[in-house]
Amino acid sequence: MTRHNETTLLADEPLVRLAGEAAFERGVAYYRQGQVLGWNRQGNTLTAQVAGSESYRVTLRLNPRGLEGGCDCPASEGIDFCKHCVATALAYRAEQEEQQRLMAGGERGRLLAYLQQLDKASLVEALAELIEEDPVRRHQWSLRADAVLGVLDHKALKKRITAAFPLKRNLHRYGQVRPYFAKAEAVVDQLAEQAPQLPPDTCLTLVEYALSRLARALETIDDSGGFRFHCEETLQRLHVQTVQRLDWPGEKLAAHLYEIAFGDSHDFYPKIPDAYTEALGSKGMEAYLALLQQVWDALPSLTAEAQWSEQFRYRRLREPLLKRAEAHGDVATILALHQKSATGVQDYLKIAELCIAHDAWDQVELWLARAAKADDKRYPHWRHERERLSIRLLLYRGEAEKAAERQWRIYQQTQQLEDYRHLLALADEHALTTDYRQRVHDWLKEQVDQAPEAPWGYAPKVVNTLLEIYLYENRLEEALAFSSVRPVAAGLLLKLAQQLGNPDQSLPLYLRLARSEVRNTDNRSYRSAIAQLRELHGTLETLEQHRAFAAALEELRAEFRQKRNFIKWLNEAFPP
């Protein structure tokens, strides 16, 4: 029979005629409730099992004369078209409609339509062949089978974890590492599936065993590709969930987490105690912090010679204790925690800054003196930071003149715009008599005059410093005159050209920049030069400016005619 004829026979109207309205409505309800347990078609005959007060067998026949059917229920006795026949017809009709939808859905839809037509035995055979072809897929399905069939207990899971993370493999290539962790993922996912059914203590043991195996495995595996991340993240999430299921007293859980936090595999666990706040509860967290405090109190102060591993342990102990002290505003404890773990100038400056932040001014000078004693001339940055903190101390004492003089010395060393701005702010805020703006300008001019000559683009630092101040203070005429006779940094010259906003003035600067880029003789510089010319072109307004720009392009074409790529891209951007 054609699909058109079948659709006509299975429409609602002929089904109502065959069964009657009452039986049709009950058949619709049976179909919607999913009581058609399965159907099978051979030729034009359709058979199905339908659940009612008992399980009934339905037989329908589709032929050119019409739809016929019967059921072994008492209402049909194999002759009449009952509600079970209606439910079967509707289930078959829905399946055929789904087939038509899939057939119109492209290659994947047609594949699904085909698979739905196969019987169970054929599907099982095809799936088994696919599973056998791929070792990783076979491993995954083997785990699922063992779980469903009830042969996967915690001992079996532990054996599978051991097998999933073999040790000392010395794997370094992506092609080796990827399949290693693909196989391990199947076991980790199976553990995650089984976890809710396992006792929490047993599950915790398995998760921690898996994390330890992962840590040991990575000792000889280069996983720079990150193939382990799925295993690692799944196990970490599972560990937190499992800990939350435990009914341990707070003290026991705190001790257990402490052992993990300071054990060899701590890097593979979620952050302790932060990730376990809910599991610990207030009492458990208090117990954990009390344990940290006990260990901390028994430790001596760190020495300047302490190795990084020892410093790292102190800092990990200190962090949760510091967070608690900060939450309570306990300044004395905050400072004491930092003092015990301080080993060098950076730590001393941090403590001095904390003293300032918490108004412990009486201790600031002490820590600045320690920082000065530990000063290392190889790192001027820390010396400048110490000077900046000492300025804050001088201002607290009301010694603004001394503070400004110290800030002036800092600026002479750094020549940073931020230090210049801070110097002027100090002078303005405290109405100081010294004109530091003029003082800086005079000093820089003196330094500029003493600076050695340099080719364009390699300006001495002081030259760029002075131009940067001109730009910051919008002294554009001075900046233009200065940059016309001095080699300055390309970035500052571009900034000047942009700030001028006048093509008559900025055109020579853009051309200067473009010529410098082209002389670098590489494609990236060529594109940069053309981008700058485009930027200039976008600012042109008058006919004279366009003519000057066109003349400049001809100069560039003549000057750099040997630079074929540049000329090609220049002509594309600005056709001759």
C-alpha positions in Angstrom: 0.0 0.0 0.0 1.1 3.6 -0.6 1.8 6.0 2.3 -1.1 8.1 1.0 -3.5 5.2 1.3 -2.2 4.4 4.8 -2.6 8.0 6.0 -6.2 8.0 4.8 -7.0 4.7 6.5 -5.5 5.8 9.8 -7.2 9.2 9.9 -9.5 10.0 12.9 -12.8 9.7 10.8 -12.4 6.1 9.6 -11.2 5.0 13.1 -14.3 6.5 14.7 -16.5 4.6 12.1 -14.7 1.4 12.9 -14.7 1.6 16.8 -17.5 4.0 17.6 -17.1 7.4 19.3 -16.8 6.0 22.9 -14.2 3.3 22.1 -12.3 5.9 20.0 -12.1 8.4 22.9 -10.9 5.6 25.2 -8.3 4.5 22.6 -7.0 8.1 22.3 -6.6 8.1 26.1 -4.7 4.8 26.0 -2.4 6.1 23.3 -1.6 9.3 25.1 -0.9 7.4 28.3 1.7 5.4 26.5 -0.1 2.1 27.0 0.9 0.8 23.5 4.0 -1.2 24.6 5.4 -1.9 21.2 4.4 -2.8 17.7 5.8 -4.8 14.8 4.9 -4.8 11.1 5.3 -7.6 8.7 3.9 -6.9 5.2 0.5 -5.3 5.7 0.0 -6.8 9.2 0.6 -4.8 12.3 0.8 -6.5 15.8 1.2 -4.8 19.2 0.8 -5.3 22.9 -1.4 -2.9 24.7 -1.6 -2.6 28.5 -5.1 -2.5 30.0 -6.5 -4.3 33.0 -4.3 -7.0 31.4 -1.9 -7.0 28.5 -3.8 -7.5 25.2 -2.5 -8.5 21.8 -3.8 -6.4 18.9 -3.6 -7.4 15.2 -4.3 -4.8 12.4 -4.4 -5.4 8.7 -3.9 -2.6 6.1 -5.2 -3.5 2.7 -6.8 -1.7 -0.3 -10.3 -2.6 0.9 -9.7 -0.8 4.2 -8.4 -1.2 7.8 -9.4 -4.3 9.7 -8.4 -5.4 13.1 -9.2 -7.3 16.3 -7.9 -7.9 19.8 -7.9 -10.7 22.3 -9.7 -8.5 24.9 -13.3 -9.4 26.0 -14.7 -6.4 24.1 -13.3 -7.5 20.8 -12.8 -11.2 21.0 -10.6 -11.0 17.9 -13.4 -9.5 15.8 -14.5 -6.0 16.8 -12.3 -2.9 16.5 -11.9 -2.0 20.1 -10.1 0.8 22.1 -6.9 -1.2 22.0 -7.0 -1.3 18.2 -7.6 2.5 18.2 -4.5 3.1 20.5 -2.4 0.8 18.3 -3.5 2.6 15.1 -2.7 6.0 16.6 0.7 4.9 17.8 1.6 3.6 14.4 0.3 6.7 12.7 2.4 8.9 15.0 5.4 6.8 14.2 4.8 7.2 10.5 4.4 11.0 10.9 7.7 11.1 12.8 9.4 9.1 10.0 8.2 11.6 7.4 9.5 14.5 9.6 12.9 12.8 9.9 13.0 12.0 6.2 12.7 15.8 5.4 15.5 16.6 7.9 18.6 15.9 5.9 21.1 13.1 6.1 21.0 12.8 9.9 17.2 12.7 9.9 17.1 10.0 7.2 19.6 8.0 9.3 17.4 8.2 12.4 14.4 7.3 10.3 16.2 4.2 9.1 17.4 3.2 12.6 13.8 3.5 14.0 12.7 1.0 11.4 15.2 -1.7 12.5 14.1 -4.3 15.0 15.8 -4.6 18.4 18.0 -7.5 17.4 19.5 -5.7 14.4 20.1 -2.5 16.5 21.9 -4.5 19.2 24.1 -6.2 16.7 25.0 -3.0 14.9 25.7 -1.2 18.2 27.9 -4.1 19.5 30.0 -3.9 16.3 30.6 -0.1 16.7 31.5 -0.6 20.4 34.0 -3.3 19.6 35.8 -1.1 17.0 36.8 1.6 19.6 38.7 0.7 22.8 37.6 3.8 24.6 34.0 3.3 23.7 34.2 -0.4 24.6 35.6 0.6 28.0 32.7 3.1 28.6 30.0 0.7 27.7 31.6 -2.1 29.7 31.5 0.2 32.8 27.8 1.0 32.1 27.0 -2.7 31.7 28.7 -3.7 35.0 26.8 -0.9 36.8 23.4 -1.9 35.4 24.1 -5.6 35.9 25.1 -5.0 39.5 28.7 -6.3 39.3 30.4 -3.0 39.8 31.0 -2.6 43.6 33.4 -0.2 45.2 36.3 -2.7 45.1 35.7 -3.1 41.3 35.6 0.6 40.9 38.9 1.0 42.7 40.5 -1.6 40.4 39.2 0.3 37.4 40.6 3.6 38.8 44.0 2.0 39.2 43.8 0.7 35.6 42.5 4.1 34.3 45.6 6.0 35.7 48.6 3.8 35.0 51.8 5.3 36.4 55.3 6.1 35.0 54.1 6.2 31.4 56.5 9.0 30.3 54.0 10.4 27.8 54.9 13.7 26.1 53.1 13.9 22.8 49.4 15.0 22.3 48.7 11.8 20.4 49.7 9.8 23.5 48.2 11.9 26.2 44.8 12.4 24.6 43.8 8.7 24.5 45.3 8.2 28.0 42.9 10.7 29.6 40.0 9.7 27.2 40.1 6.3 28.8 40.4 7.7 32.3 37.3 10.0 31.7 35.1 6.9 31.2 36.0 5.6 34.7 35.7 9.1 36.3 32.3 9.6 34.7 31.2 6.2 35.9 32.4 7.0 39.4 30.3 10.2 39.3 27.3 8.2 38.2 27.7 5.6 41.0 28.5 8.2 43.7 25.0 8.9 44.9 24.4 5.1 45.5 27.7 4.6 47.4 28.0 5.3 51.1 29.7 8.7 51.5 32.7 7.3 53.4 33.3 4.8 50.6 32.8 7.3 47.9 35.2 9.8 49.6 37.9 7.1 49.7 37.4 6.3 46.0 37.4 10.0 44.9 40.6 10.8 46.9 42.2 7.7 45.6 41.4 8.8 42.0 42.8 12.3 42.7 46.0 10.8 44.1 46.4 8.5 41.1 45.9 11.5 38.8 48.5 13.5 40.7 51.1 10.6 40.5 50.3 9.9 36.8 51.1 13.5 35.9 54.6 13.2 37.3 55.6 11.5 34.1 53.0 13.0 31.7 53.3 16.3 29.9 49.7 17.4 29.8 50.3 20.9 28.4 47.3 20.3 26.2 45.0 20.2 29.2 43.4 16.8 28.4 43.2 16.0 32.2 40.9 18.9 32.9 37.6 16.9 32.6 38.9 14.3 35.0 40.2 16.9 37.4 37.1 19.1 37.4 34.8 16.1 37.8 36.7 14.7 40.7 36.9 18.0 42.4 33.2 18.6 42.1 32.5 15.1 43.3 34.8 15.6 46.3 32.9 18.6 47.5 29.6 16.9 47.0 30.7 13.8 48.8 32.1 15.8 51.7 28.7 17.5 52.1 27.1 14.0 52.4 29.3 13.0 55.3 27.9 13.0 58.9 31.3 13.6 60.4 31.8 15.9 63.4 33.2 19.3 62.5 36.6 18.6 64.2 37.0 15.3 62.2 36.2 17.0 58.9 38.5 20.0 59.7 41.4 17.6 60.5 40.8 15.7 57.3 40.7 18.8 55.1 43.9 20.1 56.9 45.7 16.9 56.0 44.7 17.3 52.3 45.5 21.1 52.2 49.0 20.5 53.3 49.6 17.1 51.7 51.4 16.3 48.5 48.3 16.4 46.2 46.8 19.6 47.5 47.0 21.3 44.1 44.5 18.8 42.7 41.7 19.6 45.2 39.4 22.6 45.3 40.6 25.5 47.4 40.5 24.6 51.1 38.6 25.8 53.2 36.7 28.1 50.8 35.2 25.4 48.6 34.0 23.5 51.7 32.4 26.3 53.7 28.9 24.7 53.4 30.1 21.3 54.4 32.1 22.6 57.4 29.5 24.8 58.7 30.3 27.4 61.4 31.6 24.9 63.9 33.7 23.0 61.4 35.2 26.3 60.1 36.0 27.4 63.6 37.7 24.0 64.2 39.7 24.3 60.9 40.9 27.8 61.8 41.7 26.8 65.3 43.9 24.0 63.9 45.6 26.4 61.6 46.2 28.8 64.5 47.7 26.0 66.6 50.2 25.1 63.9 50.9 28.8 63.1 51.7 29.6 66.7 54.1 26.8 67.0 56.1 28.0 64.0 59.1 30.4 64.4 59.2 33.6 62.4 60.5 33.2 58.8 64.0 34.2 58.1 65.3 36.1 55.1 67.1 32.8 54.0 63.9 30.8 54.0 63.4 28.8 50.7 60.4 29.4 48.6 58.7 26.1 49.6 58.8 27.2 53.3 57.6 30.7 52.5 54.7 29.2 50.5 53.6 27.0 53.4 53.6 30.0 55.7 51.5 32.0 53.3 49.0 29.2 52.9 48.6 28.9 56.6 48.3 32.6 56.9 45.7 33.3 54.3 42.6 31.9 56.1 43.7 33.4 59.4 44.3 36.8 57.7 40.8 36.6 56.1 39.3 36.0 59.6 41.2 38.9 61.1 40.2 41.3 58.3 36.6 40.3 58.7 36.8 41.2 62.4 38.9 44.4 61.8 41.6 42.9 64.1 44.5 45.2 63.2 46.9 43.8 65.7 46.4 40.2 64.4 46.6 41.4 60.8 50.0 43.0 61.4 51.3 40.1 63.5 50.4 37.6 60.8 52.3 39.6 58.2 55.3 40.3 60.5 55.8 36.6 61.2 56.0 35.7 57.5 58.0 38.8 56.3 61.3 38.0 54.7 62.3 40.9 52.5 61.8 44.4 51.3 58.5 43.7 49.5 57.0 42.2 52.7 58.2 45.1 54.8 56.7 47.6 52.5 53.4 45.7 52.5 53.4 45.9 56.3 54.1 49.6 56.2 51.3 50.1 53.8 48.9 48.1 56.1 50.0 50.2 59.0 49.0 53.3 57.1 45.7 51.8 56.0 44.8 51.0 59.6 46.2 54.3 61.1 49.0 52.5 62.9 51.3 55.4 62.1 53.6 54.7 65.1 54.9 51.5 63.3 55.3 52.9 59.8 58.7 54.3 60.2 60.0 51.0 61.8 59.0 49.0 58.7 60.2 51.6 56.3 63.6 51.5 58.1 63.7 47.7 57.7 62.8 48.0 54.0 65.7 50.5 53.6 68.1 48.1 55.3 67.0 45.3 53.0 67.2 47.5 49.9 68.6 45.9 46.8 70.0 48.3 44.2 69.0 45.8 41.4 65.4 46.6 42.1 64.8 50.4 42.1 61.1 49.9 41.9 60.9 48.9 45.6 63.1 51.9 46.5 60.7 54.2 44.8 57.7 52.5 46.6 59.5 53.0 49.9 60.0 56.7 49.1 56.3 57.1 48.2 55.2 55.6 51.5 57.7 57.8 53.4 56.0 60.8 51.6 52.6 59.7 53.1 54.3 59.6 56.5 55.7 63.1 56.1 52.3 64.4 55.1 50.7 62.7 58.1 53.2 64.6 60.2 52.4 67.9 58.5 55.8 68.1 56.7 54.5 69.0 53.2 57.7 70.8 52.1 59.8 67.7 52.9 57.2 65.5 51.2 57.3 67.5 48.0 61.2 67.6 48.0 61.1 63.8 48.3 58.6 63.5 45.5 60.8 65.8 43.4 63.7 63.4 43.9 61.5 60.4 42.9 60.5 62.2 39.7 64.1 62.9 38.8 64.7 59.2 39.0 61.5 57.9 37.2 60.5 60.8 34.9 57.1 59.2 35.0 54.1 61.4 34.2 52.2 60.0 37.2 55.0 61.2 39.5 55.0 64.6 37.9 51.2 64.9 38.4 51.6 63.8 42.0 54.3 66.5 42.6 52.1 69.3 41.2 49.1 68.0 43.2 51.2 68.2 46.4 52.3 71.7 45.7 48.8 72.9 44.8 47.1 71.2 47.8 49.6 72.5 50.3 50.1 75.9 48.7 53.9 75.4 48.6 56.1 78.4 47.6 58.2 76.4 45.2 57.0 76.4 41.6 57.6 72.8 40.8 56.0 73.0 37.3 58.7 75.5 36.3 61.4 73.6 38.2 60.6 70.4 36.3 60.5 72.2 33.0 63.9 73.9 33.6 65.5 70.7 34.7 64.2 68.8 31.7 65.4 71.5 29.3 68.8 71.3 30.9 68.8 67.5 30.6 67.6 67.7 27.0 70.5 70.1 26.0 72.9 67.6 27.5 71.4 64.6 25.9 73.4 63.0 23.1 72.2 63.1 19.5 70.2 60.1 18.4 68.5 59.0 15.1 64.8 59.6 14.8 62.8 57.0 16.7 65.5 56.5 19.3 65.0 59.6 21.4 66.7 59.8 24.8 64.2 59.3 27.7 64.3 62.9 28.8 63.2 64.1 25.3 60.1 62.0 25.4 59.5 63.0 29.0 59.3 66.7 28.1 57.1 66.1 25.1 54.8 63.9 27.2 54.4 66.8 29.6 53.6 69.2 26.7 50.9 66.9 25.5 49.5 66.3 29.0 49.2 70.1 29.6 47.9 70.7 26.0 50.9 72.9 25.2 50.6 71.9 21.6 52.5 74.8 19.9 55.5 74.1 22.2 55.2 70.3 21.5 55.1 71.0 17.8 58.1 73.2 17.8 60.0 70.8 20.1 59.2 67.7 18.1 60.2 69.4 14.8 63.9 69.7 15.9 64.1 66.6 18.2 64.0 62.8 17.6 60.9 61.7 19.6 59.1 58.4 20.1 56.7 57.5 17.3 53.8 57.0 19.7 54.1 60.5 21.1 54.4 62.0 17.7 51.2 60.2 16.6 49.5 61.5 19.7 50.6 65.0 18.9 49.3 64.7 15.4 45.9 63.5 16.7 45.7 66.2 19.3 46.5 69.0 16.9 43.3 68.3 14.9 44.6 70.6 12.1 45.6 68.8 8.9 47.8 71.7 7.9 49.9 71.1 11.0 49.5 67.3 11.3 50.2 66.3 7.7 54.1 66.7 8.1 53.9 64.6 11.3 51.9 61.8 9.7 54.3 61.8 6.7 57.3 61.6 9.1 55.7 58.7 10.8 54.9 56.9 7.5 58.4 57.3 6.2 59.8 55.9 9.4 57.5 52.9 9.2 58.3 52.1 5.6 62.1 52.3 6.3 61.6 49.3 8.6 61.1 47.3 5.4 58.6 44.7 6.6 54.9 44.2 5.7 53.6 44.9 9.1 55.2 48.3 9.1 54.0 49.0 5.6 50.4 48.3 6.7 50.9 50.6 9.8 52.1 53.4 7.5 49.1 53.1 5.3 46.8 53.0 8.3 48.3 56.3 9.5 47.8 57.8 6.1 44.2 56.7 6.1 43.7 58.3 9.5 45.2 61.6 8.2 43.0 61.4 5.0 39.9 61.1 7.2 40.7 64.5 8.8 41.1 66.5 5.5 38.5 69.2 4.9 39.6 71.7 2.3 40.5 71.3 -1.4 44.0 72.6 -0.6 44.5 70.0 2.1 43.5 67.2 -0.4 45.9 68.5 -2.9 48.7 68.6 -0.4 47.9 65.1 0.6 47.9 63.9 -3.0 51.3 65.6 -3.6 52.6 63.9 -0.4 51.5 60.5 -1.8 53.4 61.1 -5.0 56.5 61.9 -3.0 56.1 58.6 -1.1 55.6 56.7 -4.4 58.8 58.2 -5.8 60.8 57.8 -2.7 59.9 54.2 -2.0 59.3 52.8 -5.5 61.6 49.9 -4.7 59.2 48.8 -1.8 56.9 46.8 -4.0 54.5 45.6 -1.4 54.2 49.1 0.1 53.5 50.7 -3.3 50.9 48.0 -4.1 49.0 48.5 -0.9 49.4 52.3 -1.1 47.8 52.2 -4.6 45.0 50.0 -3.4 44.2 52.4 -0.5 44.7 55.6 -2.6 44.4 54.8 -6.3 46.7 57.1 -8.4 
